Amino acid sequence: MAEEEVVEEAPVEEEPTPHISPDLLLFGKWDSTEVMIKDPGLVRYISLKPVLIPHTSGRHAHKRFHKSNVPIVERFVNKLLNAGKRKEKKTRTGKRAGQKIRAIQLLRRAFEIIDFRTGMNPIQVLVTAVENTAPAEETTRISYGGMAYPRSVDVAPQRRIDLALRYLAVGAVRNTHKSAKSFEECLVDELLLAYKGDPASFAIARKEERERVARSAR
């Protein structure tokens, strides 16, 4: 019998892995383009534009709906600046100059702790935490016949993100009260609890309370 000819297959060339410039990685470490957004209602309102430092110098300020163009990490930094204050201040000059840079450094150290503890992309942790803590409905007051009645309404996507970021920032600040932990560690704990959807998270608790009141007003 004739021996069967052995046909050697040509080696399959592997596609080269795209090289991502360090200038497009957050703090030169984390890639925002690989982050997944599961909530379809928030896709258009969570900006994952690659930036090295989350500081756009207010180029989107005073422009309607341009908040969606600000990277989600920078929006969280802005909320951290005003967490614990009764009224947000729009300008950060004079005595408030440099506070945003300090807040960025605090968030960077918190992201490094998340990366070290879990091995996950901290931007993904933040985005998932925002999705888990964004309330879907709330109450409003409707006047009818001289009487005001609470009514349940759907929350706009932009407001959902604003509320979620505020809850996360306030929860991190409250965790520092009478605690031996640093602010970075309290921030990490709040983000990881919200990422898991744990009711021990201040942001998760506030979201559930807001939706519970809305359900009772349907």
N, C-alpha and C positions, 0 to 999 in steps of 0.2 A: 504494500500500500504506500502511496506517495505521502511523504510527510507534509502535513499542513503548514502552509506558509504563515509565519507569525508577522502580523502587521503591527508595526510600532506606531502608537498614537502620538501625535505631536503634543508636546506639553502645553497645557492651558495657561495662557498668560493671565496672571492676576491683575485686576485693575488697580492702578496706583491709588493709594489712599490720598484724598485731597488734603493738601497742606493748608492749615488755617493759620493765618498770620497772628502773632501775639497781640497785634494792635486791635484785633477783632475779638479778643477774649476779655471777659470781665476781669479786671485786675490782673490781666495776663495769665489767668489760670482756667477760667470756666467758660465754656461755649454756650451761648444763649440760643443758637440756632437749632440745637438738638432737643430743646425743651418741648414737651407735648402739652397742649391745652385740651382737656377732655370736654369741657363745657362749651358747646357750640355757640351759646349766647354771648360768651365773653371773648371769643377769638378776635373779633375786630377791635376790642377795647384794651387788650393786653399787648403792649408793644414789647417785642423781643429783639429790637434792633441791636446788633452787636456794638458795644461801646467798651472802651478801656476803663474809663472812669465815669460813673453815673452822675454827670454834672453837665447839663445843657445850658447853663448860664441864663436861664429864664427866657430862652428864645421863643418858647411857646406861651409865654404869659400873656394874659389879657386877650387871648384869641379863643373864640367860642369853639368848644368841642376839640380843641387841640391838645387837651390832656391825654387823649389816646395816643398821641405821637411821642409822649415822654416815656422812656424806658420804665418798665414796671419796678425795677430796682430803685431808680431815682424817686419815683412816686412814694415808695416805701420810706426812703430816707427823709423825704419832706414830711411825712407823717410822724416819723420819729422825732423830728425837730419840735413839733407842736404837741406831742403827747404829754398829757398832764397839765396843759395850759387851758384855761377856760376859753380864751379867744385866740384864734390864729392870727399872727401878724404877717402881712404880705411882704414887708421889706426886712432884709437881714443886713443892714448897714450899721455902722457905728459900733455900739456895744455888742450887737449880734453878729458882727462880721467874723467869719471863720468858723462859725458853729456848724455849718453844713459840711465842711471838710472834716471836722471832728466826728460828725455823725457817720460820714462815709467810712472813716477809719474804724469806727466801732462795728459797723455792719460787715466790713471786710474781715475783721477778726472773728465775728460770729459765723460767717460763711466758712472760714478756715476750720472752726471747731466742728461744724456740721460735716464738712468733707472728711475730717479725721475720724469722727464717730461713726458715720454711716457709709462713707465712700460714695455717696450720691452727689449729683450736681446740686449745689445749694440753690441755684436759680429755679430748678425744678421743684425743690422743696417749697420755696416761696410761692410759686405759681399754684401748686396744688393746695397749699394752705389757704390762699386767696379763694380758690374755687370752693373749698370746703366751708369757708366762713362767710361767704357772700349770701346774704338773705335773699330769698326769692320773692317774698311778699312782706308788706308792712301795713300799717293802718294810717288813715287820714281822717280828718273831720269834715263832715258834710253838713251844712246848715240847711234845715228844711222846716218851714213853719215856725221860725224863731227858736228852734231847738237844734243842737249840734249832735250828730250821731257819728260814732267811729265806723269806718268802712274799710274793708280789706282791699288793697290794691297791689298790683304787680310792681316790682321795683325795676327801674330802668337799669340796663347793664352798667352804664357809667357810675351810677350811684351805688350799685352792688359792690363794685371794686373799691370805691371810696370808703364805704362802710367796713368792708373786710380789712383794708389796710389800717383804718383807724382802730378797729378792735384789736388787731395784732399788736400795734404799737402801744396802745394803752395797756394791754395785757402784759406786755414785757415790762413796762414801767411799774405797774402795780406789783409785779412779782419781786421787784427789788426792795419794796418796803419791808423793813424788819427782816431782811434776809442777808446772810453772809456771802451770798453769791455776787459776782460782778454782774454788771448790766449785760455784758456779752453772753454770759451763761444763762441769764434769765431770758434773754431774747432767743437763744437757741432752744431752750425748753419750750417756750411758747410756740415757736415755728414747728418744732417736731411734733408737739401734741396736736396742733391744728392740722398738720400734714396727715396724721393718723386718724383725724376725726374724733379724738378723745374728748369726752365732755369735761375733763379736767382743765381743758384750755379755756381761758377767759373769752376768747373770740368765738369759740364754738358755743359756749354757754349763752353769750349775748345773741348770737344768731338764732339759736333755738328758742330763746325767750321772745324775741321779736316775731318769729313766725308763729309761735303759740298764741300770742295776743292777736295776731292777724287772723288766725283760724277761728278764734272765738268771735271775731267781728264780721264774719262772712254773712 
